[in-house]
């Protein structure tokens, strides 16, 4: 028995918290699934935004609203050089750069994404950013200076917006909710992570004590 025993001080069982091969494989699968959800949500938002804008541009005239529910809900085609909800008009290039930055940040963040809620939130933000960015790239008056097509009007007192803007707002609200609930990108919760840290420390201490006791017992037996 002593011949097959590990070196003194070496635990015979894997360290607490060390992932096994099966756990590592499951983690990789979970990451791919969450990235798939993010990509699917972003693709859906981008497609819906592009199709709706194409239909609106083909059938509506600028600044001639179609009243669906009186002055409460209207289809109102406008060209917006600013950000979402017609904010910051005249700063088209600046918002183009910001949109690129958002897309790059989400792409980098996706590498540690294991939360379904965060996958949906980031997918909404990514799809919305890409939807409006495509307008800035491909529409008049020029490359990276194109006007965004807005067409949804809710009363005359609320800024006109599009589906990409709606996705950005919904993604932002979901992000705030997840943050307030302590939900992390990796699927853990803030309070749960803090609670597990002392437990892991105690488990490691118990393991060290057991090893020391076993070594003392072996020494006494040899004497």
KOLLUM-766800 format. One record per residue (C-alpha): x, y, z; residue number from 1. Coordinates in nm, 2 decimals. Layout:
// KOLLUM-766800
<atom><c1>X</c1><c2>Y</c2><c3>Z</c3><drendo>NUM</drendo></atom>
...
***
This chain:
// KOLLUM-766800
<atom><c1>0.00</c1><c2>0.00</c2><c3>0.00</c3><drendo>1</drendo></atom>
<atom><c1>0.28</c1><c2>0.24</c2><c3>0.09</c3><drendo>2</drendo></atom>
<atom><c1>0.44</c1><c2>0.18</c2><c3>-0.25</c3><drendo>3</drendo></atom>
<atom><c1>0.15</c1><c2>0.31</c2><c3>-0.44</c3><drendo>4</drendo></atom>
<atom><c1>0.08</c1><c2>0.60</c2><c3>-0.21</c3><drendo>5</drendo></atom>
<atom><c1>0.14</c1><c2>0.95</c2><c3>-0.34</c3><drendo>6</drendo></atom>
<atom><c1>0.42</c1><c2>1.16</c2><c3>-0.21</c3><drendo>7</drendo></atom>
<atom><c1>0.37</c1><c2>1.29</c2><c3>0.14</c3><drendo>8</drendo></atom>
<atom><c1>0.15</c1><c2>1.60</c2><c3>0.14</c3><drendo>9</drendo></atom>
<atom><c1>-0.01</c1><c2>1.52</c2><c3>-0.19</c3><drendo>10</drendo></atom>
<atom><c1>-0.39</c1><c2>1.47</c2><c3>-0.17</c3><drendo>11</drendo></atom>
<atom><c1>-0.52</c1><c2>1.14</c2><c3>-0.31</c3><drendo>12</drendo></atom>
<atom><c1>-0.84</c1><c2>1.31</c2><c3>-0.45</c3><drendo>13</drendo></atom>
<atom><c1>-0.86</c1><c2>1.59</c2><c3>-0.70</c3><drendo>14</drendo></atom>
<atom><c1>-0.85</c1><c2>1.94</c2><c3>-0.55</c3><drendo>15</drendo></atom>
<atom><c1>-1.18</c1><c2>2.10</c2><c3>-0.47</c3><drendo>16</drendo></atom>
<atom><c1>-1.30</c1><c2>2.31</c2><c3>-0.76</c3><drendo>17</drendo></atom>
<atom><c1>-1.08</c1><c2>2.14</c2><c3>-1.02</c3><drendo>18</drendo></atom>
<atom><c1>-1.28</c1><c2>2.07</c2><c3>-1.33</c3><drendo>19</drendo></atom>
<atom><c1>-1.29</c1><c2>1.71</c2><c3>-1.46</c3><drendo>20</drendo></atom>
<atom><c1>-1.27</c1><c2>1.62</c2><c3>-1.83</c3><drendo>21</drendo></atom>
<atom><c1>-1.65</c1><c2>1.58</c2><c3>-1.84</c3><drendo>22</drendo></atom>
<atom><c1>-1.71</c1><c2>1.91</c2><c3>-1.67</c3><drendo>23</drendo></atom>
<atom><c1>-1.47</c1><c2>2.09</c2><c3>-1.91</c3><drendo>24</drendo></atom>
<atom><c1>-1.65</c1><c2>1.94</c2><c3>-2.21</c3><drendo>25</drendo></atom>
<atom><c1>-1.99</c1><c2>2.05</c2><c3>-2.07</c3><drendo>26</drendo></atom>
<atom><c1>-1.86</c1><c2>2.40</c2><c3>-2.01</c3><drendo>27</drendo></atom>
<atom><c1>-1.75</c1><c2>2.42</c2><c3>-2.38</c3><drendo>28</drendo></atom>
<atom><c1>-2.08</c1><c2>2.30</c2><c3>-2.50</c3><drendo>29</drendo></atom>
<atom><c1>-2.26</c1><c2>2.55</c2><c3>-2.28</c3><drendo>30</drendo></atom>
<atom><c1>-2.05</c1><c2>2.83</c2><c3>-2.41</c3><drendo>31</drendo></atom>
<atom><c1>-2.12</c1><c2>2.73</c2><c3>-2.77</c3><drendo>32</drendo></atom>
<atom><c1>-2.50</c1><c2>2.72</c2><c3>-2.70</c3><drendo>33</drendo></atom>
<atom><c1>-2.50</c1><c2>3.07</c2><c3>-2.54</c3><drendo>34</drendo></atom>
<atom><c1>-2.30</c1><c2>3.22</c2><c3>-2.83</c3><drendo>35</drendo></atom>
<atom><c1>-2.55</c1><c2>3.05</c2><c3>-3.06</c3><drendo>36</drendo></atom>
<atom><c1>-2.84</c1><c2>3.22</c2><c3>-2.88</c3><drendo>37</drendo></atom>
<atom><c1>-2.66</c1><c2>3.55</c2><c3>-2.90</c3><drendo>38</drendo></atom>
<atom><c1>-2.60</c1><c2>3.52</c2><c3>-3.27</c3><drendo>39</drendo></atom>
<atom><c1>-2.95</c1><c2>3.40</c2><c3>-3.34</c3><drendo>40</drendo></atom>
<atom><c1>-3.11</c1><c2>3.69</c2><c3>-3.15</c3><drendo>41</drendo></atom>
<atom><c1>-2.88</c1><c2>3.94</c2><c3>-3.32</c3><drendo>42</drendo></atom>
<atom><c1>-2.95</c1><c2>3.79</c2><c3>-3.67</c3><drendo>43</drendo></atom>
<atom><c1>-3.32</c1><c2>3.81</c2><c3>-3.61</c3><drendo>44</drendo></atom>
<atom><c1>-3.31</c1><c2>4.17</c2><c3>-3.50</c3><drendo>45</drendo></atom>
<atom><c1>-3.09</c1><c2>4.27</c2><c3>-3.79</c3><drendo>46</drendo></atom>
<atom><c1>-3.31</c1><c2>4.09</c2><c3>-4.04</c3><drendo>47</drendo></atom>
<atom><c1>-3.63</c1><c2>4.23</c2><c3>-3.90</c3><drendo>48</drendo></atom>
<atom><c1>-3.49</c1><c2>4.58</c2><c3>-3.90</c3><drendo>49</drendo></atom>
<atom><c1>-3.35</c1><c2>4.56</c2><c3>-4.25</c3><drendo>50</drendo></atom>
<atom><c1>-3.68</c1><c2>4.42</c2><c3>-4.40</c3><drendo>51</drendo></atom>
<atom><c1>-3.90</c1><c2>4.67</c2><c3>-4.22</c3><drendo>52</drendo></atom>
<atom><c1>-3.69</c1><c2>4.96</c2><c3>-4.34</c3><drendo>53</drendo></atom>
<atom><c1>-3.69</c1><c2>4.83</c2><c3>-4.70</c3><drendo>54</drendo></atom>
<atom><c1>-4.07</c1><c2>4.81</c2><c3>-4.69</c3><drendo>55</drendo></atom>
<atom><c1>-4.11</c1><c2>5.15</c2><c3>-4.53</c3><drendo>56</drendo></atom>
<atom><c1>-3.88</c1><c2>5.32</c2><c3>-4.78</c3><drendo>57</drendo></atom>
<atom><c1>-4.05</c1><c2>5.16</c2><c3>-5.07</c3><drendo>58</drendo></atom>
<atom><c1>-4.41</c1><c2>5.25</c2><c3>-4.97</c3><drendo>59</drendo></atom>
<atom><c1>-4.40</c1><c2>5.56</c2><c3>-4.75</c3><drendo>60</drendo></atom>
<atom><c1>-4.30</c1><c2>5.92</c2><c3>-4.83</c3><drendo>61</drendo></atom>
<atom><c1>-4.08</c1><c2>6.13</c2><c3>-4.61</c3><drendo>62</drendo></atom>
<atom><c1>-4.27</c1><c2>6.33</c2><c3>-4.34</c3><drendo>63</drendo></atom>
<atom><c1>-4.61</c1><c2>6.21</c2><c3>-4.46</c3><drendo>64</drendo></atom>
<atom><c1>-4.73</c1><c2>6.00</c2><c3>-4.16</c3><drendo>65</drendo></atom>
<atom><c1>-4.98</c1><c2>5.72</c2><c3>-4.19</c3><drendo>66</drendo></atom>
<atom><c1>-5.22</c1><c2>5.72</c2><c3>-3.89</c3><drendo>67</drendo></atom>
<atom><c1>-5.29</c1><c2>5.37</c2><c3>-3.76</c3><drendo>68</drendo></atom>
<atom><c1>-5.45</c1><c2>5.47</c2><c3>-3.43</c3><drendo>69</drendo></atom>
<atom><c1>-5.52</c1><c2>5.84</c2><c3>-3.46</c3><drendo>70</drendo></atom>
<atom><c1>-5.22</c1><c2>6.04</c2><c3>-3.34</c3><drendo>71</drendo></atom>
<atom><c1>-5.12</c1><c2>5.77</c2><c3>-3.09</c3><drendo>72</drendo></atom>
<atom><c1>-4.95</c1><c2>5.52</c2><c3>-3.33</c3><drendo>73</drendo></atom>
<atom><c1>-4.83</c1><c2>5.63</c2><c3>-3.68</c3><drendo>74</drendo></atom>
<atom><c1>-4.59</c1><c2>5.51</c2><c3>-3.95</c3><drendo>75</drendo></atom>
<atom><c1>-4.38</c1><c2>5.82</c2><c3>-4.01</c3><drendo>76</drendo></atom>
<atom><c1>-4.07</c1><c2>5.79</c2><c3>-4.24</c3><drendo>77</drendo></atom>
<atom><c1>-3.78</c1><c2>6.02</c2><c3>-4.14</c3><drendo>78</drendo></atom>
<atom><c1>-3.41</c1><c2>6.02</c2><c3>-4.20</c3><drendo>79</drendo></atom>
<atom><c1>-3.20</c1><c2>6.05</c2><c3>-3.88</c3><drendo>80</drendo></atom>
<atom><c1>-2.84</c1><c2>6.15</c2><c3>-3.88</c3><drendo>81</drendo></atom>
<atom><c1>-2.81</c1><c2>6.11</c2><c3>-3.50</c3><drendo>82</drendo></atom>
<atom><c1>-2.83</c1><c2>5.83</c2><c3>-3.25</c3><drendo>83</drendo></atom>
<atom><c1>-3.13</c1><c2>5.63</c2><c3>-3.14</c3><drendo>84</drendo></atom>
<atom><c1>-3.45</c1><c2>5.83</c2><c3>-3.11</c3><drendo>85</drendo></atom>
<atom><c1>-3.30</c1><c2>6.12</c2><c3>-3.31</c3><drendo>86</drendo></atom>
<atom><c1>-3.05</c1><c2>6.21</c2><c3>-3.03</c3><drendo>87</drendo></atom>
<atom><c1>-2.74</c1><c2>6.39</c2><c3>-3.13</c3><drendo>88</drendo></atom>
<atom><c1>-2.82</c1><c2>6.49</c2><c3>-3.49</c3><drendo>89</drendo></atom>
<atom><c1>-2.51</c1><c2>6.61</c2><c3>-3.67</c3><drendo>90</drendo></atom>
<atom><c1>-2.27</c1><c2>6.37</c2><c3>-3.50</c3><drendo>91</drendo></atom>
<atom><c1>-2.32</c1><c2>6.08</c2><c3>-3.75</c3><drendo>92</drendo></atom>
<atom><c1>-1.95</c1><c2>5.98</c2><c3>-3.77</c3><drendo>93</drendo></atom>
<atom><c1>-1.91</c1><c2>5.98</c2><c3>-3.39</c3><drendo>94</drendo></atom>
<atom><c1>-2.21</c1><c2>5.74</c2><c3>-3.35</c3><drendo>95</drendo></atom>
<atom><c1>-2.07</c1><c2>5.52</c2><c3>-3.62</c3><drendo>96</drendo></atom>
<atom><c1>-1.75</c1><c2>5.48</c2><c3>-3.43</c3><drendo>97</drendo></atom>
<atom><c1>-1.94</c1><c2>5.41</c2><c3>-3.11</c3><drendo>98</drendo></atom>
<atom><c1>-2.15</c1><c2>5.15</c2><c3>-3.29</c3><drendo>99</drendo></atom>
<atom><c1>-1.82</c1><c2>4.98</c2><c3>-3.41</c3><drendo>100</drendo></atom>
<atom><c1>-1.69</c1><c2>4.99</c2><c3>-3.05</c3><drendo>101</drendo></atom>
<atom><c1>-2.01</c1><c2>4.83</c2><c3>-2.91</c3><drendo>102</drendo></atom>
<atom><c1>-1.99</c1><c2>4.54</c2><c3>-3.17</c3><drendo>103</drendo></atom>
<atom><c1>-1.62</c1><c2>4.47</c2><c3>-3.09</c3><drendo>104</drendo></atom>
<atom><c1>-1.69</c1><c2>4.48</c2><c3>-2.71</c3><drendo>105</drendo></atom>
<atom><c1>-1.98</c1><c2>4.23</c2><c3>-2.74</c3><drendo>106</drendo></atom>
<atom><c1>-1.78</c1><c2>4.00</c2><c3>-2.96</c3><drendo>107</drendo></atom>
<atom><c1>-1.49</c1><c2>3.99</c2><c3>-2.70</c3><drendo>108</drendo></atom>
<atom><c1>-1.73</c1><c2>3.95</c2><c3>-2.41</c3><drendo>109</drendo></atom>
<atom><c1>-1.90</c1><c2>3.65</c2><c3>-2.58</c3><drendo>110</drendo></atom>
<atom><c1>-1.59</c1><c2>3.44</c2><c3>-2.50</c3><drendo>111</drendo></atom>
<atom><c1>-1.69</c1><c2>3.41</c2><c3>-2.14</c3><drendo>112</drendo></atom>
<atom><c1>-2.07</c1><c2>3.40</c2><c3>-2.18</c3><drendo>113</drendo></atom>
<atom><c1>-2.26</c1><c2>3.12</c2><c3>-2.00</c3><drendo>114</drendo></atom>
<atom><c1>-2.58</c1><c2>3.30</c2><c3>-1.90</c3><drendo>115</drendo></atom>
<atom><c1>-2.89</c1><c2>3.27</c2><c3>-2.12</c3><drendo>116</drendo></atom>
<atom><c1>-3.02</c1><c2>3.60</c2><c3>-2.00</c3><drendo>117</drendo></atom>
<atom><c1>-2.70</c1><c2>3.78</c2><c3>-2.09</c3><drendo>118</drendo></atom>
<atom><c1>-2.69</c1><c2>3.60</c2><c3>-2.42</c3><drendo>119</drendo></atom>
<atom><c1>-3.03</c1><c2>3.74</c2><c3>-2.51</c3><drendo>120</drendo></atom>
<atom><c1>-2.95</c1><c2>4.09</c2><c3>-2.38</c3><drendo>121</drendo></atom>
<atom><c1>-2.62</c1><c2>4.11</c2><c3>-2.57</c3><drendo>122</drendo></atom>
<atom><c1>-2.79</c1><c2>3.97</c2><c3>-2.88</c3><drendo>123</drendo></atom>
<atom><c1>-3.05</c1><c2>4.25</c2><c3>-2.87</c3><drendo>124</drendo></atom>
<atom><c1>-2.78</c1><c2>4.51</c2><c3>-2.83</c3><drendo>125</drendo></atom>
<atom><c1>-2.57</c1><c2>4.36</c2><c3>-3.10</c3><drendo>126</drendo></atom>
<atom><c1>-2.85</c1><c2>4.33</c2><c3>-3.35</c3><drendo>127</drendo></atom>
<atom><c1>-2.97</c1><c2>4.68</c2><c3>-3.28</c3><drendo>128</drendo></atom>
<atom><c1>-2.62</c1><c2>4.83</c2><c3>-3.32</c3><drendo>129</drendo></atom>
<atom><c1>-2.56</c1><c2>4.64</c2><c3>-3.64</c3><drendo>130</drendo></atom>
<atom><c1>-2.90</c1><c2>4.75</c2><c3>-3.78</c3><drendo>131</drendo></atom>
<atom><c1>-2.84</c1><c2>5.12</c2><c3>-3.74</c3><drendo>132</drendo></atom>
<atom><c1>-2.47</c1><c2>5.08</c2><c3>-3.84</c3><drendo>133</drendo></atom>
<atom><c1>-2.57</c1><c2>4.93</c2><c3>-4.17</c3><drendo>134</drendo></atom>
<atom><c1>-2.77</c1><c2>5.24</c2><c3>-4.25</c3><drendo>135</drendo></atom>
<atom><c1>-2.47</c1><c2>5.46</c2><c3>-4.17</c3><drendo>136</drendo></atom>
<atom><c1>-2.26</c1><c2>5.26</c2><c3>-4.40</c3><drendo>137</drendo></atom>
<atom><c1>-2.48</c1><c2>5.21</c2><c3>-4.70</c3><drendo>138</drendo></atom>
<atom><c1>-2.73</c1><c2>5.49</c2><c3>-4.71</c3><drendo>139</drendo></atom>
<atom><c1>-2.70</c1><c2>5.85</c2><c3>-4.83</c3><drendo>140</drendo></atom>
<atom><c1>-2.54</c1><c2>6.10</c2><c3>-4.79</c3><drendo>141</drendo></atom>
<atom><c1>-2.22</c1><c2>5.88</c2><c3>-4.78</c3><drendo>142</drendo></atom>
<atom><c1>-2.00</c1><c2>5.61</c2><c3>-4.63</c3><drendo>143</drendo></atom>
<atom><c1>-2.01</c1><c2>5.61</c2><c3>-4.25</c3><drendo>144</drendo></atom>
<atom><c1>-2.23</c1><c2>5.93</c2><c3>-4.27</c3><drendo>145</drendo></atom>
<atom><c1>-2.56</c1><c2>5.77</c2><c3>-4.38</c3><drendo>146</drendo></atom>
<atom><c1>-2.89</c1><c2>5.87</c2><c3>-4.22</c3><drendo>147</drendo></atom>
<atom><c1>-3.07</c1><c2>5.60</c2><c3>-4.02</c3><drendo>148</drendo></atom>
<atom><c1>-3.43</c1><c2>5.52</c2><c3>-4.13</c3><drendo>149</drendo></atom>
<atom><c1>-3.68</c1><c2>5.58</c2><c3>-3.85</c3><drendo>150</drendo></atom>
<atom><c1>-4.05</c1><c2>5.51</c2><c3>-3.90</c3><drendo>151</drendo></atom>
<atom><c1>-4.24</c1><c2>5.42</c2><c3>-3.58</c3><drendo>152</drendo></atom>
<atom><c1>-4.41</c1><c2>5.72</c2><c3>-3.41</c3><drendo>153</drendo></atom>
<atom><c1>-4.59</c1><c2>5.69</c2><c3>-3.08</c3><drendo>154</drendo></atom>
<atom><c1>-4.78</c1><c2>6.02</c2><c3>-3.04</c3><drendo>155</drendo></atom>
<atom><c1>-4.63</c1><c2>6.34</c2><c3>-3.17</c3><drendo>156</drendo></atom>
<atom><c1>-4.43</c1><c2>6.40</c2><c3>-2.85</c3><drendo>157</drendo></atom>
<atom><c1>-4.21</c1><c2>6.09</c2><c3>-2.85</c3><drendo>158</drendo></atom>
<atom><c1>-3.91</c1><c2>6.06</c2><c3>-3.08</c3><drendo>159</drendo></atom>
<atom><c1>-3.96</c1><c2>5.85</c2><c3>-3.40</c3><drendo>160</drendo></atom>
<atom><c1>-3.77</c1><c2>5.52</c2><c3>-3.39</c3><drendo>161</drendo></atom>
<atom><c1>-3.72</c1><c2>5.19</c2><c3>-3.56</c3><drendo>162</drendo></atom>
<atom><c1>-3.69</c1><c2>4.82</c2><c3>-3.46</c3><drendo>163</drendo></atom>
<atom><c1>-3.32</c1><c2>4.85</c2><c3>-3.40</c3><drendo>164</drendo></atom>
<atom><c1>-3.38</c1><c2>5.12</c2><c3>-3.15</c3><drendo>165</drendo></atom>
<atom><c1>-3.64</c1><c2>4.91</c2><c3>-2.98</c3><drendo>166</drendo></atom>
<atom><c1>-3.40</c1><c2>4.62</c2><c3>-2.96</c3><drendo>167</drendo></atom>
<atom><c1>-3.13</c1><c2>4.84</c2><c3>-2.80</c3><drendo>168</drendo></atom>
<atom><c1>-3.37</c1><c2>4.97</c2><c3>-2.54</c3><drendo>169</drendo></atom>
<atom><c1>-3.50</c1><c2>4.62</c2><c3>-2.46</c3><drendo>170</drendo></atom>
<atom><c1>-3.14</c1><c2>4.49</c2><c3>-2.44</c3><drendo>171</drendo></atom>
<atom><c1>-3.05</c1><c2>4.78</c2><c3>-2.21</c3><drendo>172</drendo></atom>
<atom><c1>-3.34</c1><c2>4.72</c2><c3>-1.98</c3><drendo>173</drendo></atom>
<atom><c1>-3.26</c1><c2>4.34</c2><c3>-1.96</c3><drendo>174</drendo></atom>
<atom><c1>-2.90</c1><c2>4.43</c2><c3>-1.88</c3><drendo>175</drendo></atom>
<atom><c1>-3.00</c1><c2>4.65</c2><c3>-1.59</c3><drendo>176</drendo></atom>
<atom><c1>-3.23</c1><c2>4.37</c2><c3>-1.46</c3><drendo>177</drendo></atom>
<atom><c1>-2.96</c1><c2>4.11</c2><c3>-1.48</c3><drendo>178</drendo></atom>
<atom><c1>-2.71</c1><c2>4.34</c2><c3>-1.31</c3><drendo>179</drendo></atom>
<atom><c1>-2.95</c1><c2>4.42</c2><c3>-1.03</c3><drendo>180</drendo></atom>
<atom><c1>-3.02</c1><c2>4.05</c2><c3>-0.97</c3><drendo>181</drendo></atom>
<atom><c1>-2.64</c1><c2>3.99</c2><c3>-0.94</c3><drendo>182</drendo></atom>
<atom><c1>-2.64</c1><c2>3.77</c2><c3>-1.25</c3><drendo>183</drendo></atom>
<atom><c1>-2.29</c1><c2>3.74</c2><c3>-1.41</c3><drendo>184</drendo></atom>
<atom><c1>-2.19</c1><c2>3.67</c2><c3>-1.76</c3><drendo>185</drendo></atom>
<atom><c1>-2.06</c1><c2>3.33</c2><c3>-1.66</c3><drendo>186</drendo></atom>
<atom><c1>-2.40</c1><c2>3.23</c2><c3>-1.52</c3><drendo>187</drendo></atom>
<atom><c1>-2.31</c1><c2>3.27</c2><c3>-1.15</c3><drendo>188</drendo></atom>
<atom><c1>-2.46</c1><c2>3.51</c2><c3>-0.91</c3><drendo>189</drendo></atom>
<atom><c1>-2.27</c1><c2>3.76</c2><c3>-0.70</c3><drendo>190</drendo></atom>
<atom><c1>-2.39</c1><c2>3.65</c2><c3>-0.36</c3><drendo>191</drendo></atom>
<atom><c1>-2.34</c1><c2>3.28</c2><c3>-0.46</c3><drendo>192</drendo></atom>
<atom><c1>-1.98</c1><c2>3.34</c2><c3>-0.56</c3><drendo>193</drendo></atom>
<atom><c1>-1.91</c1><c2>3.51</c2><c3>-0.23</c3><drendo>194</drendo></atom>
<atom><c1>-2.07</c1><c2>3.23</c2><c3>-0.03</c3><drendo>195</drendo></atom>
<atom><c1>-1.88</c1><c2>2.96</c2><c3>-0.21</c3><drendo>196</drendo></atom>
<atom><c1>-1.54</c1><c2>3.11</c2><c3>-0.14</c3><drendo>197</drendo></atom>
<atom><c1>-1.52</c1><c2>3.04</c2><c3>0.24</c3><drendo>198</drendo></atom>
<atom><c1>-1.66</c1><c2>2.69</c2><c3>0.18</c3><drendo>199</drendo></atom>
<atom><c1>-1.38</c1><c2>2.61</c2><c3>-0.07</c3><drendo>200</drendo></atom>
<atom><c1>-1.12</c1><c2>2.75</c2><c3>0.18</c3><drendo>201</drendo></atom>
<atom><c1>-1.26</c1><c2>2.53</c2><c3>0.46</c3><drendo>202</drendo></atom>
<atom><c1>-1.26</c1><c2>2.23</c2><c3>0.24</c3><drendo>203</drendo></atom>
<atom><c1>-0.89</c1><c2>2.29</c2><c3>0.15</c3><drendo>204</drendo></atom>
<atom><c1>-0.80</c1><c2>2.33</c2><c3>0.52</c3><drendo>205</drendo></atom>
<atom><c1>-0.98</c1><c2>2.00</c2><c3>0.61</c3><drendo>206</drendo></atom>
<atom><c1>-0.79</c1><c2>1.82</c2><c3>0.33</c3><drendo>207</drendo></atom>
<atom><c1>-0.45</c1><c2>1.95</c2><c3>0.47</c3><drendo>208</drendo></atom>
<atom><c1>-0.54</c1><c2>1.84</c2><c3>0.82</c3><drendo>209</drendo></atom>
<atom><c1>-0.64</c1><c2>1.49</c2><c3>0.71</c3><drendo>210</drendo></atom>
<atom><c1>-0.31</c1><c2>1.46</c2><c3>0.52</c3><drendo>211</drendo></atom>
<atom><c1>-0.11</c1><c2>1.57</c2><c3>0.82</c3><drendo>212</drendo></atom>
<atom><c1>-0.30</c1><c2>1.32</c2><c3>1.04</c3><drendo>213</drendo></atom>
<atom><c1>-0.22</c1><c2>1.04</c2><c3>0.80</c3><drendo>214</drendo></atom>
<atom><c1>0.15</c1><c2>1.12</c2><c3>0.79</c3><drendo>215</drendo></atom>
<atom><c1>0.16</c1><c2>1.13</c2><c3>1.18</c3><drendo>216</drendo></atom>
<atom><c1>-0.01</c1><c2>0.79</c2><c3>1.20</c3><drendo>217</drendo></atom>
<atom><c1>0.24</c1><c2>0.64</c2><c3>0.95</c3><drendo>218</drendo></atom>
<atom><c1>0.53</c1><c2>0.78</c2><c3>1.15</c3><drendo>219</drendo></atom>
<atom><c1>0.40</c1><c2>0.64</c2><c3>1.48</c3><drendo>220</drendo></atom>
<atom><c1>0.36</c1><c2>0.29</c2><c3>1.31</c3><drendo>221</drendo></atom>
<atom><c1>0.72</c1><c2>0.29</c2><c3>1.19</c3><drendo>222</drendo></atom>
<atom><c1>0.84</c1><c2>0.37</c2><c3>1.54</c3><drendo>223</drendo></atom>
***
